[in-house]
Amino acid sequence: MNSQASYPWAIAYVSAVLETDNARMVNKIAEAIAAIEERLDSRIDVDEAESAAIASAHESLKLLYAERLEHLDEPDAKKAKGAST
């Protein structure tokens, strides 16, 4: 299996990556991470190619979160600035 698309967890991963609605993306990323963790917890061995695909997918999900959603966790800068004046 060389293609990420052929791994069971990849469906959730691709769904998260292709999601354009930030509100839905949070759940999609969580679902993808859960699918990856479920795969890692399974009794079936993860070969070297899948291990590399999982590492790549996990890094991509972290980056996606940081680029698109991290600001959702931060207080609104305008409100914070207005409260201090």
OpenMM code with the backbone's topology and positions (N, CA, C; nanometers):
from openmm import Vec3, app, unit

residues = "MET ASN SER GLN ALA SER TYR PRO TRP ALA ILE ALA TYR VAL SER ALA VAL LEU GLU THR ASP ASN ALA ARG MET VAL ASN LYS ILE ALA GLU ALA ILE ALA ALA ILE GLU GLU ARG LEU ASP SER ARG ILE ASP VAL ASP GLU ALA GLU SER ALA ALA ILE ALA SER ALA HIS GLU SER LEU LYS LEU LEU TYR ALA GLU ARG LEU GLU HIS LEU ASP GLU PRO ASP ALA LYS LYS ALA LYS GLY ALA SER THR".split()
positions = [
    Vec3(0.0836, -0.1183, 0.0000),
    Vec3(0.0000, 0.0000, 0.0000),
    Vec3(0.0877, 0.1242, 0.0000),
    Vec3(0.0940, 0.1912, -0.1075),
    Vec3(0.1786, 0.3092, -0.1155),
    Vec3(0.0994, 0.4385, -0.1133),
    Vec3(-0.0270, 0.4332, -0.1436),
    Vec3(-0.1080, 0.5538, -0.1498),
    Vec3(-0.1816, 0.5747, -0.0187),
    Vec3(-0.1759, 0.6979, 0.0342),
    Vec3(-0.2493, 0.7272, 0.1574),
    Vec3(-0.3963, 0.6941, 0.1429),
    Vec3(-0.4507, 0.7133, 0.0235),
    Vec3(-0.5936, 0.6918, 0.0016),
    Vec3(-0.6332, 0.5464, 0.0253),
    Vec3(-0.5374, 0.4550, 0.0242),
    Vec3(-0.5708, 0.3143, 0.0421),
    Vec3(-0.5722, 0.2717, 0.1890),
    Vec3(-0.5419, 0.3622, 0.2793),
    Vec3(-0.5463, 0.3308, 0.4214),
    Vec3(-0.6816, 0.3708, 0.4784),
    Vec3(-0.7369, 0.2903, 0.5695),
    Vec3(-0.8703, 0.3209, 0.6239),
    Vec3(-0.8818, 0.4592, 0.6889),
    Vec3(-0.7785, 0.5044, 0.7564),
    Vec3(-0.7810, 0.6348, 0.8238),
    Vec3(-0.7740, 0.7505, 0.7246),
    Vec3(-0.7332, 0.7220, 0.6031),
    Vec3(-0.7118, 0.8275, 0.5040),
    Vec3(-0.8410, 0.8968, 0.4622),
    Vec3(-0.9531, 0.8278, 0.4712),
    Vec3(-1.0816, 0.8897, 0.4354),
    Vec3(-1.1088, 1.0084, 0.5274),
    Vec3(-1.0887, 0.9885, 0.6573),
    Vec3(-1.1094, 1.0975, 0.7528),
    Vec3(-1.0051, 1.2069, 0.7326),
    Vec3(-0.8828, 1.1688, 0.7012),
    Vec3(-0.7764, 1.2661, 0.6771),
    Vec3(-0.8091, 1.3545, 0.5568),
    Vec3(-0.8459, 1.2930, 0.4463),
    Vec3(-0.8776, 1.3684, 0.3249),
    Vec3(-0.9987, 1.4580, 0.3484),
    Vec3(-1.0961, 1.4079, 0.4222),
    Vec3(-1.2146, 1.4878, 0.4541),
    Vec3(-1.1762, 1.6137, 0.5314),
    Vec3(-1.0826, 1.6017, 0.6240),
    Vec3(-1.0373, 1.7183, 0.7016),
    Vec3(-0.9611, 1.8164, 0.6134),
    Vec3(-0.8739, 1.7649, 0.5298),
    Vec3(-0.7913, 1.8508, 0.4451),
    Vec3(-0.8762, 1.9259, 0.3428),
    Vec3(-0.9802, 1.8631, 0.2934),
    Vec3(-1.0623, 1.9258, 0.1901),
    Vec3(-1.1743, 2.0143, 0.2453),
    Vec3(-1.1966, 2.0107, 0.3761),
    Vec3(-1.3029, 2.0913, 0.4364),
    Vec3(-1.2683, 2.2395, 0.4243),
    Vec3(-1.3652, 2.3185, 0.3812),
    Vec3(-1.3425, 2.4627, 0.3656),
    Vec3(-1.4096, 2.5450, 0.4752),
    Vec3(-1.5021, 2.4864, 0.5473),
    Vec3(-1.5726, 2.5555, 0.6542),
    Vec3(-1.4941, 2.5379, 0.7844),
    Vec3(-1.4387, 2.6470, 0.8366),
    Vec3(-1.3567, 2.6385, 0.9573),
    Vec3(-1.4318, 2.5783, 1.0751),
    Vec3(-1.5605, 2.6068, 1.0872),
    Vec3(-1.6386, 2.5529, 1.1982),
    Vec3(-1.6469, 2.4008, 1.1903),
    Vec3(-1.6584, 2.3474, 1.0716),
    Vec3(-1.6637, 2.2021, 1.0536),
    Vec3(-1.5246, 2.1397, 1.0585),
    Vec3(-1.4241, 2.2175, 1.0219),
    Vec3(-1.2893, 2.1638, 1.0137),
    Vec3(-1.2387, 2.1151, 1.1489),
    Vec3(-1.2754, 2.1815, 1.2555),
    Vec3(-1.2316, 2.1406, 1.3895),
    Vec3(-1.2708, 1.9951, 1.4133),
    Vec3(-1.3965, 1.9618, 1.3852),
    Vec3(-1.4429, 1.8244, 1.4049),
    Vec3(-1.3771, 1.7278, 1.3076),
    Vec3(-1.3571, 1.7709, 1.1851),
    Vec3(-1.2949, 1.6846, 1.0842),
    Vec3(-1.1517, 1.6495, 1.1237),
    Vec3(-1.0787, 1.7475, 1.1751),
    Vec3(-0.9420, 1.7211, 1.2204),
    Vec3(-0.9437, 1.6241, 1.3381),
    Vec3(-1.0343, 1.6452, 1.4315),
    Vec3(-1.0450, 1.5547, 1.5465),
    Vec3(-1.0793, 1.4133, 1.5011),
    Vec3(-1.1690, 1.4006, 1.4045),
    Vec3(-1.2053, 1.2688, 1.3518),
    Vec3(-1.0863, 1.2024, 1.2832),
    Vec3(-1.0088, 1.2797, 1.2090),
    Vec3(-0.8919, 1.2244, 1.1402),
    Vec3(-0.7879, 1.1763, 1.2403),
    Vec3(-0.7636, 1.2562, 1.3432),
    Vec3(-0.6667, 1.2159, 1.4457),
    Vec3(-0.7152, 1.0914, 1.5183),
    Vec3(-0.8440, 1.0845, 1.5470),
    Vec3(-0.8999, 0.9660, 1.6127),
    Vec3(-0.8854, 0.8426, 1.5234),
    Vec3(-0.9067, 0.8581, 1.3942),
    Vec3(-0.8932, 0.7456, 1.3006),
    Vec3(-0.7483, 0.6973, 1.2946),
    Vec3(-0.6548, 0.7907, 1.2955),
    Vec3(-0.5131, 0.7542, 1.2952),
    Vec3(-0.4776, 0.6815, 1.4244),
    Vec3(-0.5227, 0.7339, 1.5378),
    Vec3(-0.4939, 0.6700, 1.6664),
    Vec3(-0.5569, 0.5312, 1.6745),
    Vec3(-0.6776, 0.5183, 1.6211),
    Vec3(-0.7436, 0.3871, 1.6192),
    Vec3(-0.6610, 0.2881, 1.5373),
    Vec3(-0.6080, 0.3344, 1.4247),
    Vec3(-0.5244, 0.2482, 1.3416),
    Vec3(-0.3985, 0.2077, 1.4156),
    Vec3(-0.3356, 0.3009, 1.4833),
    Vec3(-0.2133, 0.2702, 1.5572),
    Vec3(-0.2395, 0.1744, 1.6726),
    Vec3(-0.3608, 0.1768, 1.7270),
    Vec3(-0.3977, 0.0883, 1.8376),
    Vec3(-0.4445, -0.0495, 1.7911),
    Vec3(-0.4617, -0.0661, 1.6604),
    Vec3(-0.5137, -0.1938, 1.6100),
    Vec3(-0.4081, -0.3041, 1.6211),
    Vec3(-0.4533, -0.4260, 1.6098),
    Vec3(-0.3636, -0.5410, 1.6214),
    Vec3(-0.2864, -0.5685, 1.4925),
    Vec3(-0.3262, -0.5053, 1.3855),
    Vec3(-0.2580, -0.5247, 1.2575),
    Vec3(-0.1346, -0.4355, 1.2551),
    Vec3(-0.0221, -0.4936, 1.2195),
    Vec3(0.1035, -0.4180, 1.2159),
    Vec3(0.0975, -0.3058, 1.1129),
    Vec3(0.1613, -0.1965, 1.1478),
    Vec3(0.1760, -0.0825, 1.0577),
    Vec3(0.3119, -0.0981, 0.9899),
    Vec3(0.3103, -0.1086, 0.8575),
    Vec3(0.4382, -0.1232, 0.7870),
    Vec3(0.5070, 0.0128, 0.7733),
    Vec3(0.6272, 0.0103, 0.7193),
    Vec3(0.7080, 0.1318, 0.7095),
    Vec3(0.6410, 0.2394, 0.6239),
    Vec3(0.5804, 0.1991, 0.5134),
    Vec3(0.5152, 0.2955, 0.4245),
    Vec3(0.3963, 0.3614, 0.4936),
    Vec3(0.3146, 0.2816, 0.5639),
    Vec3(0.1999, 0.3403, 0.6330),
    Vec3(0.2454, 0.4263, 0.7497),
    Vec3(0.3492, 0.3843, 0.8171),
    Vec3(0.4022, 0.4638, 0.9278),
    Vec3(0.4454, 0.6017, 0.8783),
    Vec3(0.5115, 0.6049, 0.7643),
    Vec3(0.5535, 0.7333, 0.7057),
    Vec3(0.4323, 0.8150, 0.6643),
    Vec3(0.3300, 0.7498, 0.6078),
    Vec3(0.2081, 0.8192, 0.5671),
    Vec3(0.1355, 0.8765, 0.6882),
    Vec3(0.1322, 0.8015, 0.7973),
    Vec3(0.0683, 0.8483, 0.9207),
    Vec3(0.1431, 0.9692, 0.9759),
    Vec3(0.2747, 0.9627, 0.9782),
    Vec3(0.3542, 1.0754, 1.0284),
    Vec3(0.3295, 1.1999, 0.9437),
    Vec3(0.3263, 1.1823, 0.8141),
    Vec3(0.3017, 1.2945, 0.7235),
    Vec3(0.1616, 1.3519, 0.7433),
    Vec3(0.0633, 1.2647, 0.7544),
    Vec3(-0.0750, 1.3089, 0.7738),
    Vec3(-0.0892, 1.3831, 0.9058),
    Vec3(-0.0277, 1.3314, 1.0103),
    Vec3(-0.0378, 1.3951, 1.1417),
    Vec3(0.0249, 1.5341, 1.1392),
    Vec3(0.1400, 1.5468, 1.0770),
    Vec3(0.2046, 1.6783, 1.0645),
    Vec3(0.1182, 1.7737, 0.9832),
    Vec3(0.0588, 1.7231, 0.8761),
    Vec3(-0.0277, 1.8062, 0.7921),
    Vec3(-0.1495, 1.8545, 0.8699),
    Vec3(-0.2068, 1.7685, 0.9516),
    Vec3(-0.3231, 1.8077, 1.0318),
    Vec3(-0.2851, 1.9146, 1.1339),
    Vec3(-0.1692, 1.9007, 1.1961),
    Vec3(-0.1234, 2.0025, 1.2916),
    Vec3(-0.1017, 2.1362, 1.2218),
    Vec3(-0.0423, 2.1321, 1.1036),
    Vec3(-0.0186, 2.2535, 1.0273),
    Vec3(-0.1499, 2.3174, 0.9843),
    Vec3(-0.2427, 2.2349, 0.9382),
    Vec3(-0.3736, 2.2837, 0.8957),
    Vec3(-0.4433, 2.3536, 1.0115),
    Vec3(-0.4387, 2.2921, 1.1280),
    Vec3(-0.4997, 2.3528, 1.2456),
    Vec3(-0.4336, 2.4868, 1.2766),
    Vec3(-0.3022, 2.4883, 1.2750),
    Vec3(-0.2293, 2.6109, 1.3082),
    Vec3(-0.2600, 2.7225, 1.2091),
    Vec3(-0.2664, 2.6894, 1.0819),
    Vec3(-0.2879, 2.7921, 0.9797),
    Vec3(-0.4319, 2.8406, 0.9720),
    Vec3(-0.5274, 2.7520, 0.9940),
    Vec3(-0.6669, 2.7877, 0.9705),
    Vec3(-0.7485, 2.8062, 1.0970),
    Vec3(-0.7106, 2.7409, 1.2066),
    Vec3(-0.8012, 2.7369, 1.3214),
    Vec3(-0.7432, 2.7867, 1.4519),
    Vec3(-0.6136, 2.8030, 1.4593),
    Vec3(-0.5519, 2.8425, 1.5854),
    Vec3(-0.6119, 2.9710, 1.6401),
    Vec3(-0.6469, 3.0625, 1.5515),
    Vec3(-0.7029, 3.1912, 1.5939),
    Vec3(-0.8363, 3.1744, 1.6660),
    Vec3(-0.9042, 3.0627, 1.6480),
    Vec3(-1.0329, 3.0404, 1.7151),
    Vec3(-1.0138, 3.0216, 1.8650),
    Vec3(-0.8944, 2.9779, 1.9062),
    Vec3(-0.8663, 2.9560, 2.0475),
    Vec3(-0.8195, 3.0827, 2.1185),
    Vec3(-0.7824, 3.1833, 2.0422),
    Vec3(-0.7277, 3.3053, 2.1003),
    Vec3(-0.8384, 3.4076, 2.1227),
    Vec3(-0.8292, 3.4873, 2.2283),
    Vec3(-0.9292, 3.5925, 2.2479),
    Vec3(-0.9218, 3.6944, 2.1355),
    Vec3(-1.0319, 3.7542, 2.1065),
    Vec3(-1.0381, 3.8547, 2.0007),
    Vec3(-0.9475, 3.9707, 2.0397),
    Vec3(-0.8491, 3.9974, 1.9557),
    Vec3(-0.7507, 4.1032, 1.9858),
    Vec3(-0.8174, 4.2385, 2.0005),
    Vec3(-0.9199, 4.2659, 1.9216),
    Vec3(-0.9879, 4.3942, 1.9304),
    Vec3(-1.0588, 4.4098, 2.0641),
    Vec3(-1.1245, 4.3041, 2.1092),
    Vec3(-1.1933, 4.3108, 2.2385),
    Vec3(-1.0925, 4.3312, 2.3509),
    Vec3(-0.9815, 4.2588, 2.3432),
    Vec3(-0.8787, 4.2712, 2.4470),
    Vec3(-0.8222, 4.4131, 2.4488),
    Vec3(-0.7981, 4.4687, 2.3333),
    Vec3(-0.7438, 4.6045, 2.3242),
    Vec3(-0.8447, 4.7066, 2.3776),
    Vec3(-0.9708, 4.6871, 2.3443),
    Vec3(-1.0767, 4.7784, 2.3889),
    Vec3(-1.0980, 4.7722, 2.5384),
    Vec3(-1.0799, 4.6551, 2.5973),
    Vec3(-1.1004, 4.6389, 2.7409),
    Vec3(-0.9896, 4.7049, 2.8216),
    Vec3(-0.8714, 4.7167, 2.7606),
    Vec3(-0.7597, 4.7727, 2.8366),
    Vec3(-0.7515, 4.9243, 2.8279),
    Vec3(-0.8343, 4.9849, 2.7440),
    Vec3(-0.8285, 5.1324, 2.7311),
    Vec3(-0.9357, 5.1989, 2.8097),
] * unit.nanometer
topology = app.Topology()
chain = topology.addChain("A")
for resn in residues:
    res = topology.addResidue(resn, chain)
    for name in ("N", "CA", "C"):
        topology.addAtom(name, app.Element.getBySymbol(name[0]), res)
